Amino acid sequence: MRREEIADLLFSVPWEDLQARAAAVTVREKGSHVFVRGLIEFSNICHRNCRYCGLRAPNVRLGRYAMSRDEILSAAREAVACGADTIVLQSGEYAVQPQWLAEVIVAIRQELHVPVTLSVGEQPAAACALWKEAGAERYLLKHETADPALYAALHPGHTLSERVAQLRLLHQLGYETGSGFMIGVPGQNPESLVDDILLARELHVEMCGAGPFIPQADTPLGDEAGGTAEMTLRVMAVLRLALPWANIPATTALATLDPAQGQVRGLRAGGNVLMPSFTPSQYRQEYRIYDNKNRVSLELARTAIEAAGRTHALQVAV
């Protein structure tokens, strides 16, 4: 796809036409099935200072936690028993002990026999290689924005080139890689969304998530306006056309903006993945990347999938 074509799809093509095209490609490339990834946010400790994220290191109002190995395994068992096809281990970016996390991955693989996805930020190459050897198959690392100046402003002390280099390293190590970006973050030129889609296509990521920026009160951007569900849905539809091979989630952020229909609309706009949370209740409220986060329960996931006319493998409601 050329830049001009992507821009036309994003900003000019009527929504009904764009949605219909995305739906047709979804059926052709991905079928009717929706993958359900069981999300476990095992720690909210983070050493970075991202200006939009409630987990940022200077946020002293956040109660920090790190789940134990047994707590993670218990949550993973629940997720798999309910029909989750993958366990996603997510945390803030911190110096997690590589061997400890490798042992957690091995335990999940040996007992539950499901793929493990990691979402733990930029980490040393040796640690990433160890986790791949332990059995992790996928790694999610959003590039957040393809605008280098905006990236640097949002992530003090870090650069977009570093993030892209890490994504390329993960691919070289054999991971299925996932990226993604925010929509409507302060300082974003709408035209840069074209660059986000082109970057994801250039990297040939296996998964790409696009979610609206939602402010978090304890951050420098806490008083800014957020992104919109409407633009998020347009971006999802264009991603489906530009990356027909990719798995595209209907994000929790989209469900937060539109609790009743956000994920249904996301699935109809090209999405084929949902990520209900299995983070234990005593920790869930402290994983505040943004405010008013809507917990996507298994029952909500089931309802959204069926309302969108799609199929799933979920077993029970929780």
VOLUM-260014 format. One line per field, with one value per residue: residue number from 1; residue in one letter; x, y, z of N, C-alpha, C, CB in turn. Coordinates in pm, whole numbers. Glycine has a CB too. Example, Ala and Ser with C-alpha at 12.3 -4.5 7.8 and 13.67 -1.06 7.14 Angstrom:
seq = [1:2]
type = [A:S]
n_east = [1319:1285]
n_north = [-569:-225]
n_up = [780:708]
ca_east = [1230:1367]
ca_north = [-450:-106]
ca_up = [780:714]
c_east = [1320:1290]
c_north = [-330:3]
c_up = [780:787]
cb_east = [1131:1408]
cb_north = [-447:-60]
cb_up = [905:572]
//
This chain:
seq = [1:2:3:4:5:6:7:8:9:10:11:12:13:14:15:16:17:18:19:20:21:22:23:24:25:26:27:28:29:30:31:32:33:34:35:36:37:38:39:40:41:42:43:44:45:46:47:48:49:50:51:52:53:54:55:56:57:58:59:60:61:62:63:64:65:66:67:68:69:70:71:72:73:74:75:76:77:78:79:80:81:82:83:84:85:86:87:88:89:90:91:92:93:94:95:96:97:98:99:100:101:102:103:104:105:106:107:108:109:110:111:112:113:114:115:116:117:118:119:120:121:122:123:124:125:126:127:128:129:130:131:132:133:134:135:136:137:138:139:140:141:142:143:144:145:146:147:148:149:150:151:152:153:154:155:156:157:158:159:160:161:162:163:164:165:166:167:168:169:170:171:172:173:174:175:176:177:178:179:180:181:182:183:184:185:186:187:188:189:190:191:192:193:194:195:196:197:198:199:200:201:202:203:204:205:206:207:208:209:210:211:212:213:214:215:216:217:218:219:220:221:222:223:224:225:226:227:228:229:230:231:232:233:234:235:236:237:238:239:240:241:242:243:244:245:246:247:248:249:250:251:252:253:254:255:256:257:258:259:260:261:262:263:264:265:266:267:268:269:270:271:272:273:274:275:276:277:278:279:280:281:282:283:284:285:286:287:288:289:290:291:292:293:294:295:296:297:298:299:300:301:302:303:304:305:306:307:308:309:310:311:312:313:314:315:316:317:318]
type = [M:R:R:E:E:I:A:D:L:L:F:S:V:P:W:E:D:L:Q:A:R:A:A:A:V:T:V:R:E:K:G:S:H:V:F:V:R:G:L:I:E:F:S:N:I:C:H:R:N:C:R:Y:C:G:L:R:A:P:N:V:R:L:G:R:Y:A:M:S:R:D:E:I:L:S:A:A:R:E:A:V:A:C:G:A:D:T:I:V:L:Q:S:G:E:Y:A:V:Q:P:Q:W:L:A:E:V:I:V:A:I:R:Q:E:L:H:V:P:V:T:L:S:V:G:E:Q:P:A:A:A:C:A:L:W:K:E:A:G:A:E:R:Y:L:L:K:H:E:T:A:D:P:A:L:Y:A:A:L:H:P:G:H:T:L:S:E:R:V:A:Q:L:R:L:L:H:Q:L:G:Y:E:T:G:S:G:F:M:I:G:V:P:G:Q:N:P:E:S:L:V:D:D:I:L:L:A:R:E:L:H:V:E:M:C:G:A:G:P:F:I:P:Q:A:D:T:P:L:G:D:E:A:G:G:T:A:E:M:T:L:R:V:M:A:V:L:R:L:A:L:P:W:A:N:I:P:A:T:T:A:L:A:T:L:D:P:A:Q:G:Q:V:R:G:L:R:A:G:G:N:V:L:M:P:S:F:T:P:S:Q:Y:R:Q:E:Y:R:I:Y:D:N:K:N:R:V:S:L:E:L:A:R:T:A:I:E:A:A:G:R:T:H:A:L:Q:V:A:V]
n_east = [83:50:154:-29:-264:-319:-360:-588:-774:-780:-878:-1069:-1237:-1573:-1710:-1877:-1812:-1538:-1541:-1681:-1499:-1283:-1403:-1452:-1191:-1102:-1260:-1173:-895:-865:-1085:-1376:-1315:-1232:-949:-864:-679:-534:-477:-230:-130:149:319:347:568:798:1070:1079:986:758:545:272:180:44:200:450:776:803:553:421:183:92:38:284:348:441:369:386:546:372:125:100:87:-150:-339:-300:-385:-660:-729:-676:-847:-1086:-1084:-895:-653:-390:-138:-69:190:235:397:525:820:1104:1391:1343:1409:1584:1616:1421:1180:1205:1173:907:783:854:716:447:427:487:288:39:39:6:66:299:304:505:511:694:843:1141:1422:1734:1927:2024:1851:1607:1665:1702:1440:1306:1420:1321:1061:880:679:584:615:520:556:493:536:437:442:523:651:950:1027:805:797:1034:968:758:877:1105:1456:1476:1463:1295:1433:1575:1361:1261:1484:1489:1254:1329:1537:1395:1249:1460:1543:1351:1096:739:638:479:344:233:31:-60:-361:-450:-290:-157:6:31:41:-224:-162:61:-28:-43:227:265:119:258:510:455:387:628:793:674:509:353:136:-68:-165:-396:-483:-690:-555:-582:-615:-425:-458:-238:-20:191:31:-223:-443:-512:-699:-846:-804:-1031:-1301:-1402:-1195:-1010:-1133:-1135:-860:-804:-947:-807:-556:-620:-655:-402:-224:-294:-230:-195:-264:-511:-599:-907:-895:-857:-861:-1027:-1265:-1293:-1352:-1595:-1793:-2019:-2030:-1777:-1583:-1725:-1766:-1498:-1426:-1583:-1457:-1229:-1083:-953:-884:-920:-842:-904:-882:-701:-576:-525:-777:-688:-472:-545:-650:-427:-284:-263:-247:-390:-675:-990:-1006:-1157:-1239:-1205:-1387:-1424:-1685:-1777:-1613:-1704:-1967:-1923:-1794:-1993:-2197:-2082:-2106:-1919:-1696:-1583:-1382:-1449:-1519:-1650:-1825:-1690]
n_north = [-120:221:535:741:602:481:710:811:611:633:892:977:786:675:560:329:197:149:-13:-235:-332:-401:-599:-796:-870:-967:-1199:-1346:-1377:-1448:-1588:-1674:-1701:-1583:-1511:-1566:-1423:-1480:-1242:-1158:-934:-909:-750:-409:-255:-19:131:338:667:746:987:964:745:572:396:500:564:793:810:828:769:525:195:-33:-360:-708:-1010:-1344:-1650:-1869:-1737:-1636:-1875:-1984:-1797:-1835:-2099:-2069:-1907:-2074:-2287:-2163:-2130:-1969:-1924:-1858:-1745:-1428:-1256:-969:-664:-368:-196:-320:-437:-728:-1050:-1253:-1540:-1620:-1544:-1705:-1957:-1941:-1930:-2184:-2345:-2284:-2369:-2644:-2744:-2643:-2630:-2429:-2149:-1890:-1546:-1258:-935:-714:-488:-310:-512:-672:-833:-1090:-1179:-1185:-1384:-1603:-1632:-1700:-1949:-2079:-2116:-1914:-1775:-1548:-1190:-882:-546:-232:28:277:549:655:887:1036:1266:1313:1068:1084:1301:1197:987:1035:1040:827:674:649:494:315:160:45:-100:-291:-432:-543:-707:-892:-1022:-1141:-1323:-1510:-1476:-1441:-1129:-844:-520:-178:121:452:646:974:1087:1361:1610:1463:1449:1400:1291:1141:895:748:691:526:295:224:170:-53:-229:-240:-363:-604:-715:-965:-914:-631:-366:-104:160:401:703:747:959:962:1051:1101:1175:1379:1433:1422:1596:1629:1602:1297:1029:922:685:656:732:543:305:343:337:72:-68:8:-97:-369:-393:-317:-487:-774:-1027:-1007:-1045:-863:-685:-604:-355:-315:-47:60:-60:71:335:293:113:-49:-121:-111:-322:-497:-338:-307:-570:-594:-415:-529:-655:-948:-1055:-1080:-973:-1071:-995:-1169:-1096:-1107:-991:-834:-698:-572:-305:-152:-158:77:201:385:593:481:228:-29:-341:-617:-878:-1239:-1304:-1068:-1069:-1301:-1223:-1002:-1124:-1299:-1117:-986:-1172:-1377:-1657:-1858:-2019:-2031:-2147:-2122:-1877:-1608]
n_up = [0:-84:61:3:-49:200:356:232:289:569:619:431:295:316:627:635:398:439:669:569:379:545:703:511:438:682:718:496:544:815:902:1102:1367:1694:1872:2212:2450:2758:2993:3224:3448:3591:3739:3844:3857:3734:3563:3388:3259:3121:2981:2969:3105:3380:3527:3546:3680:3862:3984:4282:4397:4338:4437:4450:4316:4287:4152:4284:4175:4218:4236:3978:3830:3931:3838:3565:3533:3580:3363:3139:3193:3145:2875:2746:2492:2499:2723:2842:2973:3140:3231:3400:3282:3404:3592:3577:3709:3499:3505:3688:3558:3335:3452:3530:3280:3178:3361:3305:3039:3062:3234:3142:2866:2670:2448:2543:2582:2604:2754:2844:2807:2691:2701:2804:2546:2604:2805:2667:2480:2651:2754:2523:2469:2689:2622:2557:2306:2179:2164:2281:2203:2194:1955:1993:1881:1553:1507:1546:1700:1864:1998:2150:2313:2462:2591:2794:2765:2593:2262:1944:1760:1921:2019:1783:1707:1911:1852:1608:1695:1854:1658:1517:1707:1690:1786:1750:1676:1820:1778:1816:1861:1983:1957:1908:2103:2289:2093:1867:1519:1304:1052:1104:1178:950:912:1133:1061:828:939:1104:902:758:948:952:1153:1355:1509:1574:1768:1804:1995:2169:2309:2653:2922:3231:3563:3733:3583:3364:3145:3231:3228:2968:2657:2541:2296:2031:1996:1740:1556:1629:1548:1271:1220:1298:1100:868:931:914:638:544:675:629:723:995:1348:1514:1790:1958:2166:2527:2598:2403:2478:2717:2647:2520:2677:2629:2354:2243:2200:2041:1815:1749:1674:1449:1291:1197:1393:1562:1801:2153:2487:2773:3123:3371:3594:3941:4171:4389:4294:4062:4048:4083:3854:3675:3395:3252:3336:3480:3374:3197:3302:3104:3130:3122:3062:2942:2717:2586:2530:2359:2140:2044:1987:1774:1583:1564:1634:1918:2176:2439:2770:3027:3225:3420]
ca_east = [0:120:118:-149:-380:-347:-417:-724:-857:-794:-942:-1164:-1333:-1685:-1690:-1948:-1733:-1413:-1573:-1717:-1376:-1207:-1473:-1430:-1053:-1094:-1318:-1088:-762:-865:-1205:-1470:-1273:-1166:-855:-879:-553:-552:-380:-191:-42:212:387:333:695:854:1177:1072:920:672:465:129:151:32:301:579:850:780:418:427:48:62:86:360:335:497:309:476:534:251:10:91:42:-291:-416:-289:-473:-797:-748:-681:-970:-1197:-1077:-791:-563:-253:-116:10:252:263:444:602:956:1198:1495:1291:1514:1563:1600:1291:1074:1221:1113:761:745:866:608:321:432:485:163:-84:55:-43:172:322:341:563:497:770:923:1274:1502:1861:1918:2047:1729:1507:1704:1673:1295:1267:1462:1234:933:797:668:548:660:449:632:435:627:362:428:632:707:1066:1028:699:840:1133:899:673:960:1231:1576:1469:1441:1220:1527:1600:1244:1256:1595:1446:1157:1403:1608:1299:1221:1578:1549:1250:964:633:642:362:367:109:50:-171:-436:-498:-202:-122:122:30:-14:-303:-96:163:-90:-1:362:250:76:369:617:412:395:770:845:598:472:245:22:-57:-277:-413:-577:-697:-492:-673:-528:-416:-453:-111:85:194:-74:-348:-553:-528:-809:-810:-839:-1172:-1331:-1426:-1069:-948:-1195:-1086:-723:-810:-991:-697:-456:-661:-629:-259:-155:-399:-183:-171:-369:-542:-689:-998:-823:-928:-880:-1147:-1377:-1306:-1423:-1730:-1811:-2129:-2015:-1643:-1514:-1805:-1731:-1361:-1424:-1643:-1367:-1109:-1019:-974:-825:-958:-749:-965:-784:-704:-498:-603:-849:-615:-371:-597:-669:-297:-225:-335:-181:-477:-784:-1122:-985:-1267:-1192:-1272:-1404:-1451:-1825:-1786:-1549:-1796:-2080:-1878:-1768:-2119:-2269:-2019:-2129:-1795:-1690:-1482:-1366:-1462:-1590:-1737:-1821:-1629]
ca_north = [0:348:632:815:513:467:837:821:519:682:1022:1016:683:665:455:206:129:104:-125:-351:-386:-465:-722:-896:-919:-1046:-1331:-1415:-1406:-1497:-1666:-1615:-1729:-1478:-1564:-1509:-1430:-1455:-1141:-1154:-819:-968:-646:-271:-185:30:229:443:791:782:1099:933:616:574:311:570:553:899:809:777:737:389:86:-123:-502:-809:-1138:-1457:-1757:-1946:-1655:-1633:-2006:-1997:-1716:-1899:-2217:-2021:-1858:-2187:-2362:-2088:-2133:-1884:-2004:-1809:-1665:-1307:-1207:-828:-588:-249:-227:-314:-539:-858:-1152:-1336:-1683:-1636:-1540:-1826:-2069:-1924:-1969:-2330:-2406:-2269:-2454:-2786:-2783:-2600:-2659:-2319:-2053:-1780:-1418:-1164:-792:-665:-373:-332:-592:-713:-939:-1221:-1218:-1220:-1513:-1703:-1653:-1773:-2087:-2136:-2153:-1801:-1776:-1417:-1076:-759:-425:-126:138:390:649:651:1022:1032:1378:1289:956:1134:1387:1113:888:1103:958:712:712:555:401:209:74:-32:-197:-401:-511:-622:-810:-995:-1099:-1222:-1430:-1609:-1446:-1371:-998:-758:-380:-104:264:526:734:1092:1132:1502:1635:1377:1495:1287:1228:1046:762:679:639:413:179:186:109:-188:-310:-262:-461:-727:-769:-1064:-856:-486:-310:41:198:545:760:781:1021:912:1175:1119:1191:1514:1449:1382:1689:1642:1529:1165:991:887:551:660:728:414:204:364:288:-74:-116:25:-197:-497:-391:-302:-602:-876:-1145:-979:-1048:-727:-690:-498:-329:-277:98:84:-98:172:449:251:-14:-132:-169:-87:-439:-547:-255:-338:-696:-570:-329:-601:-721:-1092:-1094:-1013:-1007:-1054:-991:-1267:-1042:-1119:-868:-751:-621:-517:-160:-84:-158:192:268:501:597:423:112:-124:-479:-705:-1010:-1345:-1294:-958:-1115:-1393:-1145:-922:-1212:-1348:-1003:-953:-1281:-1452:-1780:-1861:-2149:-2007:-2256:-2082:-1735:-1576]
ca_up = [0:-87:164:-37:-35:343:402:179:368:706:638:328:257:411:726:599:296:499:757:487:321:652:742:407:449:805:691:400:597:953:933:1199:1504:1772:1971:2345:2522:2901:3035:3366:3473:3709:3818:3795:3879:3608:3585:3288:3298:3008:3028:2959:3168:3526:3591:3539:3805:3961:4039:4419:4442:4295:4521:4365:4349:4197:4185:4300:4075:4243:4202:3832:3784:3967:3743:3434:3533:3565:3226:3046:3221:3086:2730:2688:2409:2521:2844:2820:3096:3117:3347:3369:3239:3516:3584:3619:3711:3380:3535:3753:3457:3252:3524:3522:3144:3170:3439:3231:2920:3097:3298:3075:2723:2586:2419:2636:2523:2699:2730:2959:2769:2635:2794:2744:2445:2666:2874:2565:2425:2754:2761:2402:2491:2793:2563:2516:2160:2126:2244:2246:2236:2111:1921:2049:1775:1456:1499:1636:1795:1962:2081:2246:2409:2548:2661:2824:2771:2502:2123:1860:1697:2019:2024:1659:1713:1998:1776:1509:1770:1892:1537:1488:1806:1656:1842:1681:1740:1814:1808:1829:1879:2041:1868:1977:2210:2269:2010:1749:1392:1252:938:1148:1187:828:939:1225:985:740:1020:1140:781:728:1044:928:1283:1352:1579:1588:1842:1797:2100:2194:2428:2763:3022:3369:3640:3801:3483:3307:3043:3295:3199:2824:2594:2494:2160:2010:1948:1597:1484:1659:1462:1135:1215:1300:969:773:966:859:494:519:734:632:794:1137:1451:1556:1906:2000:2291:2649:2593:2322:2564:2822:2588:2482:2748:2578:2218:2191:2147:1929:1699:1713:1601:1318:1215:1156:1505:1577:1929:2277:2595:2906:3232:3479:3706:4065:4206:4484:4222:3937:4052:4087:3720:3620:3283:3231:3434:3452:3289:3199:3301:3009:3191:3025:3019:2846:2594:2520:2479:2245:2026:1990:1930:1647:1490:1550:1713:2023:2242:2582:2836:3138:3262:3549]
c_east = [86:70:-14:-274:-419:-412:-561:-819:-883:-888:-1053:-1271:-1448:-1671:-1757:-1870:-1604:-1438:-1606:-1593:-1294:-1271:-1451:-1290:-1036:-1145:-1226:-957:-763:-985:-1290:-1423:-1203:-1075:-873:-751:-578:-442:-357:-90:33:293:363:458:751:959:1172:984:828:563:315:86:150:133:437:644:822:642:417:289:7:120:155:346:410:441:415:453:405:125:-9:37:-106:-380:-413:-378:-618:-823:-763:-807:-1091:-1192:-976:-692:-417:-251:-24:59:299:308:493:742:1051:1295:1444:1404:1493:1537:1465:1179:1084:1157:961:712:747:751:474:318:418:351:41:-80:-10:74:180:369:397:536:561:867:1056:1362:1632:1844:1933:1922:1622:1537:1674:1525:1244:1303:1373:1096:841:797:646:595:590:529:582:539:566:340:548:693:825:1066:923:736:936:1068:816:755:1096:1349:1579:1434:1360:1314:1563:1485:1236:1368:1558:1346:1228:1480:1513:1265:1337:1591:1442:1114:866:621:512:402:232:137:-77:-234:-488:-412:-164:8:126:-32:-95:-238:10:106:-59:136:357:214:188:483:579:420:541:830:780:561:355:121:41:-184:-279:-521:-578:-616:-601:-587:-535:-382:-316:7:85:86:-213:-466:-580:-650:-758:-841:-985:-1187:-1344:-1295:-997:-1004:-1150:-944:-721:-848:-880:-583:-493:-633:-480:-177:-253:-360:-186:-291:-386:-639:-789:-959:-914:-953:-1004:-1271:-1399:-1380:-1568:-1758:-1916:-2096:-1872:-1579:-1594:-1770:-1589:-1350:-1482:-1555:-1237:-1038:-1047:-913:-890:-865:-814:-861:-809:-612:-580:-659:-771:-507:-428:-605:-538:-226:-293:-251:-257:-595:-909:-1114:-1097:-1210:-1274:-1275:-1429:-1594:-1844:-1722:-1642:-1912:-2041:-1857:-1899:-2201:-2213:-2038:-2009:-1798:-1575:-1476:-1377:-1553:-1691:-1727:-1754:-1678]
c_north = [125:439:702:730:497:595:852:731:575:802:1056:912:678:542:324:127:71:-18:-251:-414:-460:-597:-832:-954:-1004:-1187:-1411:-1463:-1476:-1583:-1597:-1626:-1608:-1545:-1492:-1532:-1395:-1364:-1147:-1041:-846:-869:-510:-188:-143:135:343:558:839:879:1073:816:625:487:380:575:666:897:744:741:594:289:-19:-269:-587:-943:-1246:-1558:-1833:-1868:-1649:-1765:-2029:-1920:-1779:-2022:-2175:-1979:-1974:-2270:-2295:-2082:-2040:-1969:-1966:-1739:-1549:-1257:-1064:-761:-453:-291:-210:-431:-670:-961:-1249:-1484:-1710:-1639:-1660:-1946:-2061:-1970:-2121:-2397:-2397:-2363:-2602:-2830:-2757:-2615:-2554:-2225:-1945:-1658:-1329:-1021:-722:-552:-411:-401:-634:-831:-1077:-1271:-1261:-1356:-1626:-1735:-1726:-1920:-2156:-2170:-2038:-1793:-1637:-1308:-951:-639:-314:-19:273:505:639:788:1030:1144:1358:1174:1003:1221:1306:1019:951:1006:840:760:605:453:287:109:-15:-136:-316:-490:-599:-735:-925:-1085:-1191:-1341:-1537:-1587:-1407:-1235:-921:-616:-311:41:328:618:851:1138:1278:1519:1553:1450:1380:1216:1127:907:680:616:521:286:130:120:-33:-282:-341:-368:-598:-795:-866:-1017:-706:-433:-158:79:348:585:794:838:952:1031:1203:1130:1335:1539:1420:1470:1705:1564:1395:1144:949:744:550:653:596:305:219:311:135:-130:-103:-72:-333:-504:-389:-420:-719:-1001:-1129:-1009:-907:-732:-575:-467:-298:-127:133:48:2:294:416:116:-105:-196:-161:-209:-506:-470:-282:-468:-679:-484:-397:-673:-871:-1146:-1014:-1061:-982:-1068:-1102:-1224:-1052:-985:-778:-666:-537:-365:-84:-88:-49:260:395:488:527:302:11:-266:-560:-844:-1114:-1338:-1181:-996:-1206:-1317:-1066:-1008:-1258:-1236:-962:-1063:-1368:-1574:-1774:-2000:-2133:-2111:-2211:-1934:-1721:-1442]
c_up = [0:24:130:-19:111:396:354:258:508:715:538:296:360:501:686:495:354:588:676:425:425:694:640:414:573:781:599:462:733:989:1038:1343:1567:1874:2104:2423:2669:2954:3185:3383:3603:3792:3757:3824:3743:3636:3485:3335:3185:3055:3028:3047:3320:3598:3599:3677:3905:4027:4178:4473:4408:4393:4436:4412:4248:4242:4200:4187:4095:4210:4050:3779:3815:3870:3604:3425:3512:3421:3128:3068:3158:2934:2667:2612:2427:2655:2810:2955:3071:3246:3301:3328:3357:3504:3642:3612:3595:3412:3600:3650:3365:3321:3524:3385:3130:3244:3366:3111:2957:3155:3211:2923:2633:2557:2526:2557:2633:2655:2849:2921:2706:2740:2726:2648:2507:2738:2775:2503:2523:2758:2638:2416:2594:2739:2528:2363:2101:2222:2192:2294:2145:2079:1963:1951:1683:1431:1596:1740:1902:2054:2189:2352:2508:2635:2692:2835:2676:2362:2050:1797:1792:2020:1899:1656:1801:1926:1672:1577:1806:1773:1503:1584:1782:1717:1731:1750:1719:1848:1820:1859:1933:1937:1950:2092:2186:2192:1883:1629:1334:1135:981:1170:1062:849:1036:1151:894:818:1060:1020:746:820:1028:1061:1269:1426:1587:1655:1830:1899:2123:2316:2529:2874:3157:3457:3701:3705:3432:3203:3099:3265:3051:2775:2542:2347:2151:1963:1796:1517:1509:1568:1317:1121:1214:1163:865:803:907:709:463:569:741:710:947:1224:1505:1673:1908:2144:2408:2652:2510:2402:2676:2770:2559:2546:2685:2444:2164:2130:2036:1803:1653:1634:1461:1230:1176:1269:1507:1706:2041:2387:2730:3016:3333:3592:3833:4111:4300:4418:4108:3937:4054:3952:3639:3512:3248:3325:3382:3360:3307:3198:3202:3071:3082:2974:2918:2712:2516:2455:2355:2122:1961:1927:1794:1543:1466:1642:1813:2081:2393:2645:2939:3158:3397:3596]
cb_east = [-94:104:230:-138:-351:-218:-332:-726:-789:-659:-839:-1091:-1263:-1819:-1743:-2087:-1700:-1348:-1691:-1817:-1293:-1195:-1623:-1455:-954:-1174:-1459:-1057:-685:-860:-1166:-1604:-1180:-1271:-708:-1002:-447:-554:-428:-132:-124:302:539:212:796:743:1312:1020:1025:608:493:94:253:-104:315:560:996:800:321:492:-51:117:-28:509:187:655:207:455:654:246:27:228:127:-315:-361:-145:-459:-823:-629:-556:-991:-1199:-1207:-719:-601:-207:-55:-74:372:138:555:606:1000:1124:1623:1170:1516:1682:1713:1266:1083:1370:1165:721:840:1000:597:302:563:596:148:-112:-5:-161:149:426:220:715:346:848:948:1339:1423:1962:2024:2164:1677:1501:1852:1721:1222:1336:1608:1221:863:849:555:395:817:306:787:314:658:434:415:582:598:1192:1004:567:907:1243:809:577:977:1218:1594:1366:1574:1143:1654:1620:1116:1269:1723:1385:1054:1499:1671:1171:1191:1704:1533:1298:974:496:759:253:455:21:90:-124:-554:-632:-74:-110:244:-47:99:-438:-34:229:-242:1:451:144:-50:421:645:267:326:847:824:678:435:293:5:-36:-270:-452:-545:-841:-408:-755:-565:-310:-555:-87:65:328:-46:-328:-523:-402:-872:-879:-749:-1235:-1460:-1502:-980:-971:-1348:-1090:-641:-910:-1115:-645:-441:-809:-696:-209:-98:-434:-42:-131:-333:-602:-609:-1153:-727:-849:-756:-1142:-1354:-1167:-1354:-1747:-1848:-2254:-2104:-1556:-1487:-1958:-1747:-1276:-1501:-1779:-1336:-1015:-1064:-914:-671:-1108:-618:-1077:-787:-665:-456:-517:-981:-552:-267:-735:-751:-209:-239:-371:-171:-526:-816:-1213:-849:-1362:-1200:-1199:-1519:-1424:-1916:-1718:-1417:-1850:-2132:-1747:-1685:-2200:-2265:-1872:-2176:-1672:-1675:-1512:-1232:-1514:-1492:-1701:-1963:-1476]
cb_north = [1:416:736:861:377:436:955:783:381:719:1127:1049:544:659:500:239:225:216:-90:-311:-273:-372:-695:-835:-801:-980:-1316:-1325:-1279:-1380:-1805:-1682:-1850:-1384:-1551:-1570:-1334:-1587:-1001:-1292:-683:-1080:-675:-205:-275:87:161:388:899:656:1219:904:513:533:181:714:550:1031:735:880:833:363:23:-83:-544:-809:-1178:-1525:-1853:-1991:-1513:-1602:-2117:-1948:-1572:-1937:-2295:-1903:-1770:-2276:-2375:-1949:-2104:-1801:-1988:-1713:-1752:-1197:-1298:-757:-664:-151:-136:-317:-493:-901:-1228:-1326:-1732:-1523:-1410:-1854:-2073:-1776:-1904:-2376:-2337:-2123:-2431:-2815:-2709:-2458:-2796:-2242:-1988:-1819:-1350:-1188:-749:-780:-288:-198:-717:-749:-919:-1215:-1102:-1111:-1514:-1655:-1520:-1713:-2092:-2038:-2241:-1667:-1865:-1407:-1060:-757:-448:-63:138:444:793:594:1132:1039:1510:1260:848:1212:1487:1033:758:1183:909:609:736:630:475:268:157:62:-129:-346:-419:-532:-750:-931:-1006:-1136:-1373:-1740:-1334:-1452:-917:-808:-313:-163:331:607:657:1069:1041:1573:1609:1248:1541:1336:1334:1096:775:776:749:444:211:309:194:-185:-239:-130:-410:-823:-655:-1194:-917:-418:-351:88:127:587:887:655:1167:797:1170:1006:1092:1539:1358:1379:1823:1594:1612:1061:878:983:498:787:846:376:214:514:342:-122:-38:171:-208:-521:-270:-174:-567:-915:-1177:-835:-1149:-644:-689:-541:-216:-320:167:1:-237:213:493:244:13:-48:-92:-37:-538:-534:-106:-346:-803:-504:-205:-508:-659:-1166:-1074:-1041:-925:-1157:-856:-1406:-895:-1179:-903:-838:-714:-574:-123:-147:-298:292:175:510:739:527:47:-102:-541:-706:-1009:-1481:-1273:-833:-1187:-1496:-1050:-849:-1334:-1417:-884:-927:-1228:-1362:-1903:-1758:-2213:-1867:-2345:-2155:-1674:-1578]
cb_up = [121:-225:182:-181:-96:422:351:31:378:761:630:204:246:335:860:546:182:581:848:378:259:773:758:269:451:918:627:283:608:1046:981:1186:1507:1842:1920:2420:2459:2979:2995:3414:3481:3667:3828:3858:3957:3516:3578:3156:3334:2944:2944:2817:3123:3564:3515:3482:3775:3896:3945:4511:4381:4153:4602:4363:4354:4198:4079:4437:4083:4387:4259:3770:3847:4110:3737:3406:3665:3660:3184:3063:3371:3141:2676:2797:2264:2405:2960:2747:3141:3060:3423:3488:3119:3653:3658:3531:3847:3289:3625:3855:3376:3225:3668:3547:3040:3228:3576:3184:2842:3196:3428:3109:2692:2656:2282:2745:2452:2714:2711:3023:2887:2589:2842:2853:2337:2763:2961:2455:2387:2891:2777:2277:2536:2909:2654:2578:2118:2103:2238:2307:2220:2181:1769:2169:1834:1325:1532:1556:1722:1892:1995:2174:2335:2463:2575:2953:2907:2552:2051:1751:1652:2159:2039:1537:1767:2129:1707:1429:1898:1949:1419:1497:1945:1696:1947:1682:1686:1908:1698:1937:1746:2161:1797:2027:2219:2404:2087:1777:1294:1210:850:1275:1205:706:996:1331:902:666:1145:1195:664:742:1186:840:1381:1412:1721:1449:1988:1651:2229:2213:2392:2812:3039:3382:3750:3897:3366:3246:2925:3440:3259:2751:2479:2574:2111:1909:2012:1560:1526:1806:1469:1098:1333:1406:924:775:1118:886:430:582:875:492:750:1156:1566:1439:2034:1986:2271:2772:2535:2191:2622:2875:2459:2327:2889:2565:2129:2300:2257:1960:1734:1836:1677:1334:1295:1093:1635:1457:1928:2313:2582:2927:3302:3428:3679:4176:4269:4590:4167:3909:4172:4192:3651:3731:3160:3082:3471:3390:3319:3079:3443:2869:3293:3088:3140:2902:2625:2621:2587:2280:2071:2099:2025:1668:1362:1581:1621:2133:2205:2609:2901:3267:3266:3542]
//
